[in-house]
Amino acid sequence: MALCGVAAVGAIALVLVPATVPETSSGDTALVSVVVNGGRPLELGPTETRTFPIEVTATDRSGIRTVDPIGLWGPNYSTLKVGPMTCAPLDATGTVSRCTGEATASATSRILFDDQAGTWFVDLRIRANDGDRYVSKSAGGFSLKRTARFDRATAPATAPTDRPVHLTARLQRAMWDTHDYIPQQSTTVYLQFRPTGSHTWTTMATVETDGEGRVAIDMPAHTSGTYQWYTAGDKWTGGAVSDELPVTVQPGQ
């Protein structure tokens, strides 16, 4: 069953052909590339709605007429519809065309749930002017993730030379089911430092969040600069960077 053509919350994807006779590609129509959201992971907060671009490049000797139908599908039977695609040739021969459209993901639509974050795919049919076609249920992949954030990031504004600087923060991740943030437990977090006048961050320590998503560490104060907390994220949750925490070291205290 194709996953294109989803029209409403809870609707079943439209069956384009009998399930026992799946549609196949024919002729010289070929897919060149599929790019979703500019090739970047799509991250969605607990109450956020985002519209993002889908770009399909294809080729056929007779030219590309359209990409229709097209849809997006992900883990646990998740689907998103894509708006109408507009195609334009890339050169005078007209054999290669780029087709563009948009899709919208909303955390409050009751279409997306927490267990549907992860790797998603593009299901499409490319139609050529001479009747040839290219069909794929996984023409391209992209990441749809829940956002993460740091809050409660603290550090003293000043510190005596070589005395401990106490730094804290809390890491949270978005919940699409409940439309809020919850503490992110047992996650690796990096404390980074940039000396005053420098543009380069250096990782100073690696810490794991506790059951409340909290991290804390004492660092000796050697030189003035700025600290920040960083986490890379994973397949289901985006990365995050805390607010910057400037600390001025005061010699002789």
Disulfide bonds with the S-S distance in Angstrom:
Cys87-Cys99 2.03
